[in-house]
Amino acid sequence: MEKKKAGFRQIKPEIRIIAFDDCAFTRSQKEVFVIGVIYRGGNYLDGMVSTKIKVDGLDSTEKLIACLKNSPHYNQVRVIMLNGITLGGFNIVDIQKLSKETKIPVIAIIRKKPDLKSIKKALRKSFADSEIRISLISKAGAINSLHIKNLSAQGVLHYQKSGIEKSTAEKIIKLTATRSIVPEPLRAAHLICSGLKKQ
């Protein structure tokens, strides 16, 4: 069944979100696990999926698309959250393609604003296909900043987005940042990944 594009006339407190993060890995590994957790708003864990991507590869976008579309939760998910746009080292997610192919908006959360000039320099030094990776970084769009304040924490985080208005993205981030400045779906994904040993 083809998924209809999610509408946001009203953001429900228990909006279904899938958040992806990568597990720890060593540079000798060829692949790394990526865990996706399905959350209702910022409060309830509903499920989990997983996939593998190449370390420093270029397959993360396709693997996330397939992982989500093959999940029984696909038709309930209204937002995809990522821990930044890079997984497994410099395996860069094309958030525009991810949103378009799944018909679900994407919000990539960034704790510390990156030094894009230094990143591009490092890519050109280390990868023969550096310009492809740099184009994916540029394609992700502007990095926005948002101040978060809740009962547990306050601070500034940053994000990039695709397929969603800025104001709506910020409402969803604030709704789900219930126990830290990081949205709870992503915090849960990170905690699960941290608990898994390097494969």
Sequence and secondary structure as in RCSB ss.txt:
>XXXX:A:sequence
MEKKKAGFRQIKPEIRIIAFDDCAFTRSQKEVFVIGVIYRGGNYLDGMVSTKIKVDGLDSTEKLIACLKNSPHYN
QVRVIMLNGITLGGFNIVDIQKLSKETKIPVIAIIRKKPDLKSIKKALRKSFADSEIRISLISKAGAINSLHIKN
LSAQGVLHYQKSGIEKSTAEKIIKLTATRSIVPEPLRAAHLICSGLKKQ
>XXXX:A:secstr
        SS  TT EEEEEEE    TT SEEEEEEEEEETTTEEEEEEEEEEETT S HHHHHHHHHHTSTTGG
G  EEEEESSEETTTEE  HHHHHHHHT  EEEEESS   HHHHHHHHHHH TTHHHHHHHHHHT   EEEEEE 
SS EEEEEEEEESS HHHHHHHHHHH SSSSS HHHHHHHHHHHHS   
